[in-house]
C-alpha cells in the first residue's frame, strides 16, 4: 500500500515556516502557496479558477477522528478558505481510532494529508471523504470494501474526481481472488470513466521493490495496483527544489536509497494501452515488452522536500512533515478540479490528453517539468532511470499548471 511518509514533528505551536524547517531540521516544508507557486498554479487561482463547483472524492481506510477540525486549523494557519462543502461518509461502518494501533494511526495521518492537500490546490472545491472499516494492506484485503465505496460514490453522484492514495503489489493479485478483484475494479473504472470520472492513484513509495502479502520483497522489479490499471492516471514522486518563496529551481527522481523511492516500472498483466502505443517511441515498447508503464505523471513526494499536515488527534497535536506519492495523488486531484471548472465540464479520462500533450514537442516543455535526473533502483533489484520525455519513473514529469491546465480544459486536436 502507498501511504504518506511521515518524517518529523514540528514542535512549535505555530505552523512551520519553510526557512525555519531548512535551518533547524535540514528539510523543506513547503506551504500551500509555495507548492502552488512552484508548479505555476497561483495565476489560475488568482483568476478565479479555484475548483469551484467541483467535488473531489477521497477514499481511505478508517479515516481520521475529526478531519474537518484539522482542516479548519490548516486553513486558518495558511490563510485558506474552508471548502464550500465537506462530507465524511461511512456506508460500510466505522472503527474508532486506537492510538496504540500503528496501522490505524497511519491511515488517520494519510486521511488528513489527502484532505488538506487536495484542498490546498483547489480551495473552493467540495470534498467527500469515504472511509472503510477494513485496512487495505497487501493482496486482496481491503480492496472489495474500497470498490464498494467507489461504487457508492458513483451511484450517488458524489463527485467526478477520485483520489486513491493506496495500492498493493501487482503480484499479490496473481491469484484467482486477486485476478477477480482487478477485473471487478477495471469494469468499475471503465464504467466510471464513461460517466466522466477522473481516476488518480499513487504509484507507490518503495521504488522498484514491493512486498508480497507476508512483507517479503520480491527479488525483481514490480509495480502496484490500481496505479497500473490503464483506466487510472498514476502519479509518481519527485524531489522538488524551490526557494523559500516557492520559485521553482529543479527536480530529481525521489529516491532515498533506503527502501523509500517513487514507484514505477512496467505491469506484468496489463498490455500497453493505446494511449502509450500511439504516443510513446517504439523503443519504449520494446523495453516494456509490450506492457503498461507507470507512472503517467509526477509530483513532489520526497519527505525531505515535504509538505506539512495538521494532525490534531496525535498525542502531540500539531504539524507533521510528509511526503510520498500518496501526497501527489490528492494534489493532482485538486488541479483537475481547477481544470474541470475551467472546462465547464468534468474531464473524465485524462491519459489520452496527457500523452497527446507530452508527445507534442511544441507543447511538452511548456506544459511539464521534464525530470531527467535520478532512478528508482533499490539495492540489487533493478529499476528504471529518468530520461528526456516520458519514463517509467516520473512519467511525463510534473505540471507547469498555468499552461497545462488550460490545455487539459481545451485539449489539442
N, C-alpha and C positions, 0 to 999 in steps of 0.2 A: 504494500500500500504506500502511496505517496502522502506524506503528511508534513506540515511545516517543521522546519528545522530550527528549534529554539537555541539561542546562543548564550544570552546573558540578560540579567535583570538590571534595569536602570533603578538605582537605589533611591534617587531623589523623588520628592513628591510631585515635582513639576514635570511636564512632558520633556523628553530628551531633545536636546539641540545637537544637530549633526556635528558642529565644530567641537562640542564638548565630548561627544562619543569618540571622535577621532583622536583627541588629545588625551582623554582619560582611559579609553578602552581599546584604542587602535583598531577601530572599525567604523564604518559609516552607518548612520541610522537615518535614512532619507525620510523627510517629511512628505506628506501628500503633494505639497507644492513643488518640492524638489523632483519627485518622480514625474510629475506632470510636465515640469519644465524640461527635464532630460529627454523625455520622449515626445515633446512637441505638442502636448495636449492643451496647454493653457489658453492658447489663442482661440481654440474652438469653444472651450468653456466660457471664455470672456465674450464670445459672440453669441452666447445663449444656447449652445449645443451641450447640454448638461445631462442628457439621458432622460429628460422629462417625457412623461407618457409611456415609459418603458418599464418592464419588470424583469429583474434578474432572479432566477430560481437557484438556490444553493442546496445541495444535498450532502448531509454528513451523518455519521453515526453519533448517537447520544445527544449531541448538541451541547450548549453551554447553559449554565444556570440562569443567567439573565443577560442575553446578548444585546437586548435593546438598551439596558442601563449602561453596559460597557461601551456601546456605540455612541450613546449620548455624551459620555465622558470624552471619548476620542474626538467627537465633533466639537465639543466645547474647547478642548485644548488646541485644536488645529484650525479653528475658525470656519468649520464646515456647517452647512445647514443639516438638520435631521432629514432623513428621507421622507417623502410625502406619505409613504405607507411602509410599514414593516410588520410582517406577519410571521409567526412561528407556528407551524402545524405539525402534529404528531399523529397522523392517521393510523399508525401501527402500534401506538403506545409509547410510553416514556420510561426512562430509567433515571433515578435520582443520582446525582454525581457523588461518587465515593472518592474522597480526596486521597485515599490510600491506593486507589486503582490507577496505575500509571497510564493504562490504555484509555480509560475514561477521561483522565485529565488531559492527555494528548489530544483527544478528539475535541474536548472543550476549547483548548487553545486553537486548534485548527478552525473550529467554527467561528470564533471571534475574529481570527485573521481573515477568513473568507468574507465575512460580513463587512468588516471595517474597510478592507482594501478594495472590494468591489464598489463600495460606496464612495471611497476616496476619489475614484476615477470617473464616477457618474453620480455626482452628489444629488441630483434630482430624480434619479430612477428609484422606483419602488423595489423592495426586496421581499421575497418569500423564502423562508428557511424551512426545509423539510428534514426531520430527523428520524433516524431509525433506532429502535431499541436493541439492535444486534450490531456488534462490531464487525466491520469489514476488515479482514486481515489478509490472508493469502488463500488462493484457491476459491472455491465456490462460496465459502462462508461470507455472509453479509450481502452478496450480490442479489439474490432473489428479493430481499427486502428493499434494496436500492431501486431495483426495477419497478417494484410496486409503487414506490414513492414517485418515481418519474412518470409512471403511467397515471398516477393520481393527478400529478401536476398537469399532464396533457389533457386528461379527461375534464378537468375543472378549469382549463384555460388560465392557469395561474401566471404564465409568463412565457416569453419566447426566447430566452437565453438561459441555458442550463450550464452551471459551473460545477465540474466534477473534480475535486481535489483529492482523488483516491485512485487506487488501482491494485491489480495483482499481477504477478509474473505470468506471462503468457503460457509458459509450460505447465503451470499449475492447473490449467484448464484443459489439458490434453487427456481428459478422462471423459467417459460418457456424460457424467453430470456436468462437467466443465464445458464440454462442447455444446451441450444443450443450453447452458447459461449464456454462452457467447451468441448462439443462434437466436435466443429469445431477445437479448439486447439488440442485436442487429436488426431484427424485424421491427422492434420498437423504434430504433433510431431512424430507420427508413420511413416509418410512419410519421414520426415527429418531424423529420426533415420535410416531408410533403406538406406538413402544416406550418412550415416556415419557422421552425425552431432551430436556433444555433446551438450546437453541442460542443463544449470545450472540455478538455481533460488534461491534467498534468502528466508529463512524460516519465516521472519518477526521479528519485533523489539518490540513487546508488550507482550511477554511471552505467557501464555496460554489464555490471554484475547485479543479479537479482536472486532472491532466496526462493527455495521451494517451501512447501507447506510446513516443513519442520524447521525452517530457519537456516538451512544449509544452502550456501550459494552454489548455483550451477557453474560448472567449470568452463563455460563458453558464453559468448555474448547473448543477452536476452533483452526483450522489451516487455512492456506492460500493457495490460488490457484495462480500461477501454481505449487508451490512447492510440492503440494500434488499429482500431476499427476505422475503415475508410470513411464512415459517416461522421467521424469525430475530428475536430481540429485539435491536434496535440501541441502542447506548449512545453518547450524546453527551457533550460535555465542558463543565465549568463552571470558574469561578474561585471557590474556596472561601475564605471569610474566617472564621477562627476564632481564638480567643485561644490562648495557649501551653499551656493545659490542654485544648484541643480543644473548648471551648464554642462552639457554632455562633453566628455573628453574621449573615452574609448570604452570598449567592451571586449572581454575574452570569454571563452567557454568556462562555465563554473565547474571546477574540479579541484577539490581539496586533497585528492590523492590518498585519502584515508577512509575510503568507503562512501564518501559523500560527493556526488557529482551529478550533473544532468543526465537523465536517461536519454536514450537514443540508439537507433540501430534499425534492424530490419526484422519484420514479422516472419514467422515460420508457418503461418496459417493463412494470412490474407495475401492474395496475389496483388501485384502492383495495380492500383486503381487507375482509371482512365485519366484522372487529372495529373497523375505523375507520369504515366506512359506518354501523355501528349506533350507535357511541358518540360520534362527533365531530359538531359542528354542521354543518348543510348549507352554511354559508358557507365552511367549510374544504374541502368537496367541490368547491365552485366554484373556490376558489383553486388547488386541486391539479389541476383539470381531470379529476378522477376517477382520480388515480393514487396509489399508495402513498406516504405521507410518512414520513420518518425524521428523528431517532431516535424511539424509543419511550420511553426513559428517559435519565437522565444521571448523571454522577458527576464529582467533581473531576478536572480534566485539565490545568490551567494549569501550565506549568513554573515559573512564579513562585509558585505555591502547591503546591509539588512534594511528592513522596514520595522518600525515599532508597532506593537499591538497592545492595546489596553486590556488587561485581564483582572477584572475586579473580584473574581472568585478564588484567586490564589491566596495561600496563607499570607503572602506579602503582596497585597494588591498593587498594581502599578503597571508600568510599561516593560515589556519584554521584547527583545530583538529577534526577528525571524527571517528565515529565507526558505528556499526550496521551490521546486517547480509548482508546488501547490499554492504558492503565493502568486505565481504568474497567471494561473487559470482565472481566478476571480478578477484580477486586474484587466485581463483581456476581455472578460465579460463586461466590465464597466465601459471599456472602449467600444464594444459592439453596441451597447445601449446608446452611446452617443451617435454611432453610425446609423442605427435604426431610426433615431429621431431625425437625423439629417435627411435620410432617405424618405421618411414619411411612411415607412412600412418595415416589417421585420425582414432582415436579410436572409435568414434561414441558413442553408448550407453555404459555408464560406470557402471551401477548399478550391473549387473551380476558379473563383475570382482571385484568391490569393496566389495561385500558381500561374494564372494568366498575367497578373501584375509582375510577379517575380521573374518570369521568363522574358519580359519585355525590357530590353536593355535601356530604352529611353525612360522607363518609369522606375525601374528597380531601385537604383541608388537614391532616388528622391523619396521613395516610399519606405525603405528598410535600411537599418544599420546592418551591413553585412559583417558577420562575425567570422574572422579568418584565422584567429589565434587560439590554440588550445585543443584538447581532446577529452573524451570521457573514459579513457582507459583506466582500468583498476587492476593493479598488480600484474600477475601473469596472464590474466584473462584479457584478450584483445579488446579493442574498442574502435572508436572512429575519431577522425580528426576534422576540424573545421577547415573549410575551403572557401574559395570565392563562389558566390551563388548559394544554391541550396546544398545542405549537407545533413547527414543523419545524426547531428549533434545539436544544432541550433536552427534547423530548418532554413527558412529564408532570412532569419535574423529577427531583430527587434524593431518595433514600429517607429517611424517618423510620422506621428499621428496627424500632424497638420496637413500632410499630403496624402497619407494612406487612407484615412477615414473618408474624405470626400470621394476617393476612388472606389472604396467599398460601397459607399452610398449610391454612386453612379458608376457602375463597372465599365471598363473599357470594352469596346466591341472587338 
